[in-house]
């Protein structure tokens, strides 16, 4: 499900026809731009397994957020009991302090490249409403993308622009990126809100 509908996009620009000018890929690309700007996702809850680097610190950062649950944590292919770690919606996965009888310093994730495997869920729990300002920002970005497509700046013979899982063909035009960024700043603020 996209953050906005073709109808909402077409309402922002009378030169756009909702069925002819606005594609699902444009809506997905707009969603990806909003997600990237805010540093979080409003998609329905997804489950993913990813590996992250251990850096010898008590906390590692998971790439996707908001984190809604952590199913399992493996360090060097060894399952870690749920009592040894805690997760936060902002994507942090922290080790719990060990009891004093273990006689060790601060608990830290072992240093290693891609040595921590985490299976977790992130996104918006089913039934949660996407905030109106996020819907509006996505509609504005989709309108910009559709307008560029209508002017012939998107399409065959162009280079791939990729945001998240969505790839779209766009001619090398820095103005498109600038227009999207300025729209997001105007709609969502020049500093994205803190992740919650």
C-alpha positions in Angstrom: 0.0 0.0 0.0 1.4 3.4 -1.0 1.4 6.4 1.3 -0.9 8.3 -1.1 -3.3 7.5 -3.9 -3.1 8.6 -7.5 -6.2 10.8 -6.8 -4.4 12.7 -4.1 -1.4 13.3 -6.4 -3.6 14.4 -9.3 -5.4 16.9 -6.9 -2.0 18.7 -6.4 -1.4 19.3 -10.2 -4.4 19.8 -12.6 -2.2 18.8 -15.6 -1.9 15.2 -14.3 -4.4 12.6 -15.0 -4.5 10.0 -12.2 -4.8 6.9 -14.4 -2.6 8.0 -17.3 0.2 9.9 -15.6 0.7 8.4 -12.2 2.0 4.8 -12.0 2.4 2.5 -8.9 6.2 2.8 -9.4 6.0 6.5 -9.0 4.1 6.2 -5.8 6.6 3.6 -4.5 9.5 5.9 -5.4 7.8 8.8 -3.6 7.3 6.6 -0.5 11.0 5.6 -0.6 12.1 9.3 -0.8 9.9 10.1 2.2 11.3 7.1 4.1 14.8 8.0 3.3 14.3 11.6 4.4 12.7 10.7 7.7 15.0 7.7 8.4 12.0 5.4 9.0 9.3 3.4 7.2 5.5 3.6 7.4 5.1 0.4 5.4 3.1 -2.4 6.9 5.2 -4.5 9.3 7.8 -6.6 7.5 10.1 -9.4 8.8 13.7 -9.4 7.7 17.0 -11.2 8.6 20.1 -9.0 8.3 23.7 -9.2 9.4 25.4 -6.2 11.1 29.0 -5.5 12.2 29.9 -6.0 15.8 32.0 -3.0 16.9 32.9 -3.8 20.5 30.2 -1.5 21.8 27.1 -2.3 23.9 24.8 -1.3 21.1 24.5 -2.1 17.4 22.2 -0.2 14.9 19.7 -2.1 12.8 19.2 -0.7 9.3 15.4 -0.5 9.2 13.1 1.2 11.7 10.8 1.5 13.5 11.6 -1.9 15.0 8.5 -3.6 16.3 10.0 -6.9 17.5 13.1 -8.9 17.4 12.7 -12.7 16.8 16.3 -13.9 17.1 19.9 -12.8 17.5 22.8 -14.9 16.5 26.5 -14.0 17.2 28.9 -16.0 15.1 26.1 -18.5 14.4 25.3 -19.0 18.1 21.8 -18.1 19.3 21.7 -15.4 22.0 19.1 -15.8 24.7 16.4 -13.1 24.7 17.4 -12.2 28.3 20.8 -11.0 27.1 19.6 -8.2 24.8 16.9 -5.5 24.4 15.7 -3.7 21.3 14.4 -0.1 20.8 12.1 1.1 18.1 14.8 3.5 16.8 16.8 0.4 15.6 19.2 0.0 18.5 19.9 -3.5 19.8 21.7 -3.3 23.1 23.2 -6.0 25.4 21.7 -6.2 28.9 24.2 -5.7 31.7 25.4 -9.0 33.0 24.9 -9.9 36.7 27.9 -9.1 39.0 28.7 -12.8 39.6 29.9 -13.1 36.0 32.8 -10.7 37.0 33.1 -9.1 33.5 33.2 -5.5 32.5 30.6 -3.8 30.4 28.8 -6.3 28.0 29.8 -5.5 24.4 29.0 -7.0 21.0 32.1 -8.9 19.7 34.1 -7.1 17.0 33.5 -8.7 13.6 32.4 -8.1 10.0 28.7 -9.1 9.6 29.0 -11.4 12.7 25.7 -10.5 14.3 22.6 -11.9 12.5 19.2 -10.4 13.6 15.8 -11.5 12.5 13.3 -8.7 13.3 10.1 -7.0 12.2 9.9 -3.3 11.3 7.4 -0.8 9.9 3.9 0.1 10.9 1.8 -2.4 12.8 -1.3 -3.3 10.8 -4.2 -0.9 11.3 -2.0 2.1 12.2 -2.7 5.2 10.2 0.0 6.9 8.2 0.4 10.5 9.5 -1.3 13.1 7.3 1.9 15.1 6.8 3.7 11.9 5.5 0.8 11.3 3.1 0.9 14.9 1.9 4.7 14.8 1.4 4.5 11.5 -0.6 1.8 13.0 -2.8 3.9 16.1 -3.5 6.9 14.0 -4.4 4.8 11.7 -6.6 3.4 14.8 -8.4 7.0 16.0 -9.1 8.0 12.6 -10.4 4.9 12.4 -12.6 5.5 15.9 -13.9 9.0 15.0 -14.9 7.7 11.9 -16.6 5.2 13.9 -18.5 8.0 16.2 -19.7 9.9 13.2 -21.0 12.6 13.2 -18.3 11.8 9.7 -17.1 11.6 6.6 -19.1 13.4 4.4 -21.7 17.0 5.2 -22.5 17.6 6.8 -19.2 19.7 5.7 -16.2 18.3 3.8 -13.1 17.6 5.7 -10.0 17.0 3.4 -7.1 15.4 4.2 -3.7 14.9 1.3 -1.4 13.5 -1.6 -3.5 12.2 0.6 -6.2 14.1 1.3 -9.4 13.0 3.8 -12.0 14.6 5.1 -15.2 15.4 8.8 -15.0 17.6 11.0 -17.2 20.5 12.5 -15.4 18.8 15.6 -14.2 20.0 17.1 -10.9 16.9 19.3 -10.9 14.7 16.3 -10.1 16.7 15.5 -6.9 16.8 19.1 -5.9 13.1 19.5 -6.4 12.3 16.4 -4.3 14.7 17.5 -1.5 13.2 21.0 -1.4 9.7 19.7 -1.3 10.5 17.3 1.5 12.2 20.1 3.5 9.3 22.4 3.0 6.7 19.8 3.9 8.5 17.8 6.7 11.0 20.5 7.9 14.6 21.1 7.2 15.7 18.8 9.9 13.8 15.4 9.9 12.1 14.7 13.2 13.7 12.3 15.7 12.9 8.7 15.1 10.4 7.4 17.5 
